[in-house]
Amino acid sequence: MKTRCCYPKRYLLLFFSLLVSVGSILMSVSLSSCSSSVKSPLLLSADSLMEIYPDSALSILESISSPQKLPRADRALYALLLTQARHKNYIALGDDSLIKTAVEYYGDKKKSVRAAKAHYYWGATYGEKGYTSFAVDEYLTAIRLMPVRDEFLAMIYDNLADCYEKDELFDIAIDAYREAYQILKGGSQQTYPLRGIARMCLLQNKKDSALFYYHQALDCALAEQDSSLIGALYHDLAMAYNEKKDYIQADKYVSKAIAVQGQDAVNVCLSKAQIMLNLNKLDSASYFFRKNIDQLDIYGRAVCYDGMYQIAKKRGEWKTATENIDAYKVLYDSIQFMTDNEELNRLMDKHQLEEHKRLLSEHTKTLIFSLVTAFFLLMVVCVFYFMWNDRKRKKHYIALQHELTQKRVDTMLLKEEEVSESNKEDLNKKRSELTERQIQLCISVLKTTDCYDQLEALERATHKQLLMMRSLRKGIRSEISNAFVDVMMNLKERYPALTGDDIFYCVLSLLCCSKTVMMELMDATSDALKTFEVQRSKSVEELMDATSDALKTRKNRIKNKMDAQIFDRVFGVDIQ
């Protein structure tokens, strides 16, 4: 049983098996690469120090001389930790080439903290460049990849809300702050999302809601005794009350903010000056406007000169008012110029981003279209190949059947020649050639059926598998008998003494079947098979000996009923 016939369904199974195998290999390689353990002790040490001592972690990471020589897993972690350390130490992240190493390694499919961190810091890199939309995309990916709800997830939501705030999407921003608050609720960090919620309410002109959340945040900060947050929240409350035109409460909280943060808190002093102006306390307002004017940025100085103009106008000091309004106009023009440039840069960046997204989208569409087209072309080629092969097989089968029919005619003509001719030697030679050709044709016909595959499976099967395949025996016998019907009929006509099992045994011998397969396929009523069934408790060696003896007995019996020439042809190859 050495030769195998090609079938369309076999090719189909082979094709899909190949696809599954390639996919499995790629998946296993990907999973094994992503699950590779980090081996560098310096990286593990930096990772352990990152949250408490980020400066020490940065020093350790910068001491690694040749990070490009690290294994892939170590190199990805190095890129992630170095970006994280720089961000925590307030160092500009620059381009995204470093963090992309980690992003490409950890991917965006499987949930893991490192994958989420990689996308978060990629978003932070975009945020520093002003690419808010890209930052939002990466923050959302990081949220999706986070396997747990912890402080890091809350930080992602906080930064996401900040991006939405920059785009003036206050409703979406407040939802992100609320998600962060739900994670941090009851903890020491809950003050930050509460403050963010309050700020969004104030920007939406919901002053009462803003005051409610600011007071909640202040209570949490007082409970934690966080002086920096307490001073900032006093200032926030002062601004909220000032927006509500409750200047008495605004003055109360701004005074508390100055008491906590000190007189050098320039922004708080500027807010104090505005509140004093609203309370019509012109001397106090003038004092606070002038107090830190040189330390303020251009926007703060513009507010100061505008405030001093208002004070001078109320006092009737027109010269001073004119000087202040001129200084204000100069600053205003500079601010307007800066604003126009920033708006122009923002529009250009937005255009570049949209263009980049468009090109990326077109590239993705082209790639998907190419892959789909290639897949369909491959499927069409496979279908046409299978159809061509099936047609070829059918033609071959029809040709074999036609040739078998011709051999039947030749056999009938040969019988007529036996009656009329006296040259027995030539007749025997023709009969031998005709018989040999019939045998080869029958074998070829059998190879075009599933029966041939089943015979090969029987040859390879273990004893337990043979027992499980007993149900196929009847079908295999039928297929073999149908394929070898001409050979079996000729043998029966020439040697009437042969039984059906004898003839079937001859056919199995022509197919070079092993002893085990022969015994499996022989009639269940045969003596040898009965012996095989009865003696299950015996050893395998004893059963095989019994099988061998039964086959030898049948072979000797056939030898006595058959010509030597035909016998040698049938049993010329030893039974394996």
Beta strands, then each sheet from edge to edge (+ up, - down):
end
